[in-house]
Amino acid sequence: MSAHNDKIISSPDVDNFPAYVIGVIPYVHKRNPSVKTSIRAEKIRLQKASFPDNILTKYGNVFSSVNENYPMIDKNGKIPGWHYPHPAETNDKTWRPNHEVLDHVIQQLEQIPSALNELNQCLRAKKSLKTIGLNRQPMIVRNARKLLPSSTSLRTAATPLFSNGFCLVPHISKTSDWNDDKQIISTYYREVEDVCSKVIAGTQYVFANSFIRRESQPQEAEDQIRSLFQHSSTGRAPASASHNDFTTSYKEALIRSVETGVPHTQCFGFEEAIRSRFRNNVDEAVSMLRQSRIIIINTWRSTTPGQLERDPIALCDRRTISPSSVHVTTGTRREESGKAPYFGPPPSVPKLAPVPSYQSDCFRAGKRGGGVDSIPSGQRGGGLDAYFATYDPCHQWYFYPKVTPEELILWVGYDSDANITSDGSFSGLSSSLAGATLHTGFNPEGTNFNGAPRTSLDVRVLCILPKSKPTTGTAGSTAKKSPMYFHSNL
């Protein structure tokens, strides 16, 4: 399937795809204090066992360095040039992790039998960590292309987006290299901002300021070892549990972050973008936010050439999600890719000490991470409250088979004023789930795992509009683009 002139063109293999498939949907178990305690202890053990840092520290002194001026492994078990820039590269704003440096480390590790054995133990721990605490249920997953109204253009996308919670729209990006951070920031952010402002009528301000790359877990043994060293900027694995990234707490936590200049939740770069847009007039920004409806749209694009075969994204019709089938888990703030620089807190706001946060690949047992001892959202340094789902046979799951890079999937991650009524329409009242749309990676029965691995890009877009404004249709929309000057230095 491809897009042309904002219209979707069908292809035979998509048209002939069945209306239903069976797929295993990963849920979490219902909360049980005794089970939770044992799972937590096992997670901590597996987290510690799945990181190769101790192995690097142990064997690093026998490595020959690519660059004689810098050690191959530092004292913390990190690889200069891969985990962080060499000192000579710290001022390079286009720096990316150097794959040749990582390849050199792996090649030397593989020559040491005891090191290779320890790396395989790390791999086993990592695989166990991905499934612990999950309740994997075979479910019917519906073909959204056949069973839901088609969004043939941006003008028709709002109806499914604000009923079942998601839609697919045709969109050809001008981004030519999905591994080029600068292109994503300067070109792609503007594109998804434009899409969302057209889909959501009445949008006054729209901001995109962080991205996440994801890629399928490798099948080859050598690539699996390589995945032990993967980190956020080079690609996370597809989501492995049914969840929604936001809960009802998000608006207030975001406002506190803007007001103080200190993160009170995972802000995804929104607080910097808002400060930049309002030129650090904090009072005006906070007043605007409190009086506005805030909607966060998750945008998802496959960057795999051709049609995606592995690890597509499954989305749950949010009208079938009962509040009793989700619970809130607070995760630690992660480092974010693609955040633009901003002016910083104004003189009237004390500049507080940086608040520590830990990347997903830097969790340590006993420190905050993965829902373990996380600071609640809304507090200084707080994490991100997210909904995780327990099994409910009433959930209706959908996916878009064989999605291409010329298509963009949108879903509602947060709506401060959403309320889903029995007929699927919305009122202006606050919902108990803030418009949440559950989603997860999955594989239909019969997936060809020899096919090209999934690579994809997630960008969350913050849309701000008056509480009284509608969210459907684009006619007469007076959306104001957020000025792009806060990207200009990148």
C-alpha positions in Angstrom: 0.0 0.0 0.0 1.2 3.5 -0.8 0.1 7.0 -0.5 -0.3 9.5 -3.3 -1.9 13.0 -3.2 -3.2 12.3 0.3 -5.2 9.3 -0.8 -4.7 5.6 0.0 -4.2 3.2 -2.9 -4.9 -0.5 -2.2 -2.7 -3.4 -3.2 -3.8 -7.0 -3.7 -1.9 -8.6 -0.8 -3.5 -6.0 1.6 -7.0 -6.4 0.1 -6.8 -10.2 0.5 -5.6 -10.1 4.1 -8.1 -11.9 6.4 -10.5 -9.9 8.5 -9.2 -11.6 11.7 -6.0 -13.1 13.0 -5.0 -14.8 16.3 -2.3 -13.0 18.2 -0.9 -13.3 21.7 -1.5 -10.1 23.5 0.7 -9.5 26.6 -1.2 -8.4 29.6 0.0 -7.9 33.2 -1.4 -10.0 36.0 -4.1 -8.7 38.4 -2.5 -7.1 41.4 -1.7 -9.4 44.2 0.6 -8.1 47.0 2.4 -11.4 47.6 2.9 -12.0 43.9 3.9 -8.4 43.3 6.6 -8.7 46.0 8.1 -11.9 44.5 7.9 -10.5 40.9 9.6 -7.3 42.0 12.5 -9.2 43.6 12.9 -11.3 40.6 12.8 -8.3 38.3 15.6 -6.6 40.3 17.7 -9.8 40.1 17.1 -10.1 36.3 17.8 -6.4 35.7 21.1 -6.8 37.4 22.0 -10.0 35.6 21.0 -8.6 32.1 23.5 -5.8 32.0 27.0 -6.5 30.6 28.7 -3.6 32.4 30.4 -5.8 34.9 31.6 -8.1 32.1 33.1 -5.1 30.3 34.8 -3.9 33.5 36.2 -7.4 34.1 37.6 -7.9 30.7 38.2 -4.4 29.6 41.8 -4.3 30.6 42.7 -6.9 28.0 41.1 -5.1 25.1 43.2 -3.2 22.5 41.7 0.2 22.0 40.7 1.6 18.6 41.9 5.0 19.8 45.1 5.0 21.8 44.2 8.3 23.4 41.1 6.8 25.1 40.4 3.6 27.0 38.2 1.1 25.2 36.2 0.6 28.4 35.8 3.1 31.2 35.8 2.3 34.9 32.0 2.2 34.9 31.8 -0.5 32.3 30.8 1.9 29.5 32.2 2.2 26.0 33.4 5.7 25.0 32.2 6.4 21.5 29.2 4.1 21.9 27.6 5.0 25.3 28.7 8.6 25.2 31.0 10.8 23.0 34.8 10.8 23.3 36.0 14.0 24.9 36.9 15.3 21.4 33.4 14.7 20.2 31.4 16.3 23.1 30.8 19.5 21.1 29.5 17.7 18.1 25.7 18.2 18.1 25.3 15.6 15.3 27.1 12.9 17.3 25.7 9.4 17.0 26.9 6.1 18.7 29.7 4.7 16.7 28.8 1.1 15.6 32.4 0.4 14.6 33.5 0.9 18.2 30.9 -1.5 19.4 31.7 -4.0 16.8 35.4 -3.9 17.9 34.4 -4.6 21.5 32.1 -7.5 20.6 34.7 -9.1 18.4 37.2 -9.1 21.2 34.7 -10.4 23.7 33.9 -13.3 21.4 37.5 -14.4 21.5 37.3 -15.0 25.2 35.3 -18.2 26.0 34.5 -17.2 29.6 33.3 -13.7 28.5 31.1 -15.2 25.7 29.6 -17.6 28.3 28.8 -14.7 30.6 27.3 -12.6 27.8 25.0 -15.6 27.0 23.9 -15.6 30.6 23.1 -11.9 30.3 21.0 -12.7 27.2 19.0 -15.4 29.1 18.3 -12.9 31.9 17.2 -10.3 29.4 14.8 -12.7 27.7 13.3 -13.7 31.0 13.0 -10.1 32.1 10.7 -9.4 29.0 8.2 -12.0 30.0 8.2 -12.0 33.8 4.9 -10.8 35.3 3.1 -11.0 31.9 -0.1 -12.9 31.2 0.1 -13.7 27.5 -3.4 -14.3 26.1 -4.3 -15.5 22.6 -6.8 -12.9 21.3 -8.7 -12.2 18.1 -7.0 -9.2 16.5 -9.2 -7.5 13.9 -8.0 -6.2 10.6 -8.6 -2.4 11.0 -8.3 -1.9 7.2 -11.4 -4.0 6.6 -13.5 -3.6 9.7 -13.1 0.1 10.6 -14.1 3.2 8.6 -11.2 4.1 6.2 -9.4 7.4 6.8 -8.7 8.1 3.2 -7.4 11.6 4.0 -6.6 13.9 6.9 -10.0 15.3 6.5 -11.7 12.1 7.5 -9.3 11.0 10.2 -10.8 12.7 13.2 -14.0 10.6 13.3 -12.2 7.2 14.0 -9.5 8.9 16.1 -12.1 10.3 18.5 -14.3 7.3 18.6 -12.3 4.1 18.8 -9.1 6.1 19.6 -6.9 5.5 16.6 -6.7 5.8 12.8 -4.3 5.4 9.9 -3.7 8.2 7.5 -1.7 8.4 4.2 1.4 10.5 4.6 4.6 10.7 2.6 7.4 12.2 4.6 10.2 14.4 3.2 12.6 12.7 5.7 15.2 10.8 3.7 17.2 9.2 6.5 15.4 7.9 9.6 18.7 7.6 11.4 19.5 11.3 11.0 18.4 13.0 14.2 18.8 16.4 12.6 16.4 15.6 9.8 13.8 14.2 12.3 14.0 17.4 14.4 14.1 19.9 11.5 11.7 18.2 9.1 9.7 15.3 10.6 8.6 17.2 13.7 7.0 19.9 11.5 5.3 17.2 9.5 3.6 15.4 12.3 2.7 18.8 14.0 1.0 19.7 10.7 -0.9 16.4 10.5 -2.2 16.7 14.0 -3.2 20.3 13.7 -5.2 19.4 10.6 -6.9 16.4 12.1 -7.8 18.1 15.4 -9.8 21.2 14.5 -9.4 24.2 16.8 -5.8 23.4 17.8 -4.1 26.6 18.9 -0.6 25.3 19.7 1.0 22.1 18.7 4.4 20.7 19.9 6.6 17.8 19.0 10.0 17.6 20.8 11.2 14.1 21.3 11.2 10.8 19.5 11.8 7.1 20.1 13.2 4.6 17.7 12.2 1.0 18.0 13.4 -2.2 16.3 12.6 -5.9 16.4 14.7 -8.1 18.6 17.4 -9.8 16.4 17.1 -13.5 15.5 20.8 -14.2 14.9 23.0 -15.1 17.9 25.7 -12.5 17.1 23.0 -9.7 16.7 21.4 -10.8 20.0 24.7 -10.2 21.8 24.9 -6.9 20.1 21.4 -6.1 21.5 22.8 -6.3 25.1 24.5 -3.0 24.4 21.6 -1.3 22.7 20.4 2.0 24.3 17.6 4.5 23.8 19.1 6.6 21.0 19.8 3.5 18.8 16.4 1.8 19.2 14.3 0.2 21.9 12.5 -3.0 21.4 8.8 -2.9 20.6 6.5 -2.5 23.6 6.0 -5.9 25.2 2.9 -5.2 27.5 -0.5 -3.7 26.8 -0.3 -0.1 28.1 -1.1 3.5 27.6 1.6 6.1 28.2 -0.5 8.6 30.2 -3.1 8.7 33.0 -5.3 11.5 34.4 -2.3 12.9 36.4 -0.4 14.1 33.3 -1.8 17.6 32.8 -1.1 18.8 36.3 2.4 17.2 36.3 3.2 18.9 33.0 2.0 22.3 34.3 4.2 21.9 37.4 7.1 21.1 35.2 6.6 24.2 33.1 5.9 26.4 36.2 9.1 25.3 38.1 11.5 24.4 35.3 12.0 21.1 37.0 10.6 17.8 35.6 7.7 16.5 37.6 7.0 13.7 35.1 8.3 12.4 31.8 7.6 15.6 29.7 8.8 14.3 26.3 10.3 17.7 25.6 6.9 19.5 25.9 8.0 21.7 28.8 11.0 23.0 26.9 8.9 23.6 23.7 6.2 25.5 25.7 8.8 27.6 27.5 10.4 28.5 24.2 7.1 29.3 22.5 6.1 31.6 25.4 9.7 33.0 25.7 9.8 31.9 29.3 6.7 33.9 30.3 5.9 31.2 32.8 2.7 32.9 34.2 1.2 33.2 30.7 2.1 29.7 29.8 0.7 28.2 33.0 -2.5 30.2 32.7 -2.9 29.1 29.1 -2.4 25.4 30.1 -4.9 25.5 33.0 -7.6 27.0 30.8 -7.0 24.6 27.9 -7.9 21.2 26.7 -4.7 19.1 26.3 -4.6 16.2 23.8 -1.5 14.1 23.2 -1.5 12.2 19.9 1.0 9.3 19.6 2.2 9.1 16.0 3.8 5.9 14.8 5.5 5.2 11.5 7.1 2.0 10.2 10.5 2.9 8.8 11.0 -0.6 7.5 11.3 -0.5 3.7 8.3 -2.0 2.0 5.5 -3.7 3.9 6.0 -4.5 7.6 5.8 -8.2 8.4 7.1 -8.4 12.0 6.0 -6.9 15.3 3.2 -4.7 14.1 1.4 -2.6 16.6 -2.0 -3.7 18.1 -4.4 -1.1 19.3 -7.5 -1.6 21.6 -10.8 0.1 20.8 -10.9 2.4 23.8 -14.7 2.1 24.1 -14.1 -1.5 25.2 -11.6 -0.6 28.0 -13.1 -0.8 31.5 -11.4 1.2 34.3 -11.3 -2.1 36.2 -9.1 -3.7 33.6 -6.2 -1.2 34.0 -4.0 -0.1 36.9 -1.5 2.7 37.2 2.3 2.0 37.3 4.8 4.8 37.8 8.0 4.4 35.6 11.2 6.2 36.0 11.9 9.1 33.7 14.1 8.2 30.7 16.6 10.2 28.8 14.8 11.6 25.7 16.1 11.7 22.1 15.5 14.8 20.0 14.8 17.4 22.6 15.6 20.9 21.4 17.5 23.4 23.6 15.5 26.2 25.2 16.1 29.3 27.2 15.9 27.7 30.7 14.0 29.0 33.7 13.6 32.8 33.9 15.5 34.7 36.6 12.4 34.7 38.8 12.4 30.9 39.0 15.4 29.5 41.0 17.4 27.1 38.9 17.3 23.9 40.9 19.9 21.2 40.8 19.4 18.6 38.0 17.1 15.8 38.9 18.6 12.4 38.2 17.0 10.1 35.7 18.1 6.7 34.4 17.9 5.4 30.8 16.3 2.1 30.4 19.7 0.5 29.7 21.1 2.0 32.9 18.8 0.6 35.5 20.5 -0.7 38.6 19.0 -2.9 41.3 18.0 -0.8 44.3 17.8 2.4 42.2 14.6 3.8 40.7 13.7 2.1 37.4 11.0 0.2 35.6 8.4 0.9 38.3 10.8 0.0 41.1 10.8 2.8 43.8 9.8 5.4 41.3 9.0 8.9 42.5 5.2 9.5 41.8 4.2 11.7 38.9 3.6 15.3 40.0 6.4 15.4 42.5 9.8 17.0 41.8 11.7 14.4 39.8 8.6 12.4 39.4 8.2 9.5 36.9 5.5 8.8 34.3 2.2 7.4 35.4 1.0 4.8 32.8 -1.9 2.4 32.5 -1.1 -1.3 32.2 -3.8 -3.6 31.3 -5.0 -6.9 32.8 -6.8 -9.5 30.7 -10.4 -8.6 29.8 -12.2 -10.7 27.2 -14.2 -7.6 26.3 -11.2 -5.8 24.9 -11.4 -5.5 21.1 -8.0 -5.4 19.4 -7.1 -4.2 15.9 -4.1 -3.8 13.8 -3.2 -2.5 10.3 -1.5 -5.3 8.3 1.4 -4.7 6.0 1.8 -1.0 7.0 4.3 1.0 4.9 6.5 4.0 5.5 4.0 6.1 3.5 1.4 5.6 6.2 1.1 7.1 9.7 -0.8 5.6 12.6 -2.3 8.0 15.1 -3.9 7.3 18.5 -5.1 9.3 21.4 -2.7 8.9 24.3 -4.2 11.6 26.5 -7.2 13.9 26.5 -7.7 16.0 29.5 -11.4 16.5 28.8 -12.4 13.2 27.2 -15.4 11.3 28.2 -16.6 8.3 26.1 -20.4 7.9 26.2 -22.3 4.7 25.4 -22.8 5.7 21.8 -19.2 6.4 21.2 -19.5 10.2 21.2 -17.6 12.5 23.4 -18.8 15.2 25.9 -16.6 17.8 27.5 -16.5 16.0 30.9 -13.3 14.5 32.4 -13.0 10.8 31.8 -11.6 8.4 34.4 -9.1 7.1 31.9 -8.3 10.4 30.1 -9.1 8.9 26.7 -6.5 6.2 27.0 -5.9 3.9 24.0 -4.1 0.6 25.0 -1.4 -0.6 22.6 1.4 -3.1 22.3 3.6 -4.9 19.9 2.5 -8.4 18.9 3.0 -11.0 16.2 0.0 -12.7 14.4 0.0 -16.4 14.0 2.2 -17.4 11.0 4.5 -14.4 11.2 7.5 -14.8 9.0 10.4 -14.1 11.4 12.9 -14.3 8.6 11.4 -11.2 7.1 12.9 -7.8 7.6 12.9 -6.7 11.2 10.6 -3.9 12.3 12.1 -0.4 12.6 9.8 2.3 13.6 9.6 5.9 14.9 7.3 7.2 17.7 6.7 10.9 18.1 4.2 12.2 20.6 2.5 15.5 19.7 1.0 17.8 22.2 -2.1 19.7 21.0 -3.5 22.6 23.0 -7.0 23.9 22.3 -9.7 25.9 24.1 -12.0 23.6 26.2 -15.1 24.6 24.1 -13.5 23.9 20.7 -14.6 20.8 18.7 -12.1 18.1 17.7 -13.6 16.9 14.5 -13.2 18.3 11.0 -10.6 20.7 9.6 -12.8 23.3 7.9 -12.1 26.7 9.2 -9.3 25.5 11.5 -7.1 28.4 12.7 -4.4 26.2 14.2 -1.3 28.2 15.2 2.0 26.4 14.5 4.4 26.5 17.4 7.4 28.6 16.1 10.2 26.3 15.1 13.0 28.6 16.3 13.6 26.3 19.2 14.8 23.7 16.7 17.0 26.2 14.8 20.3 25.6 16.7 20.3 21.8 16.0 
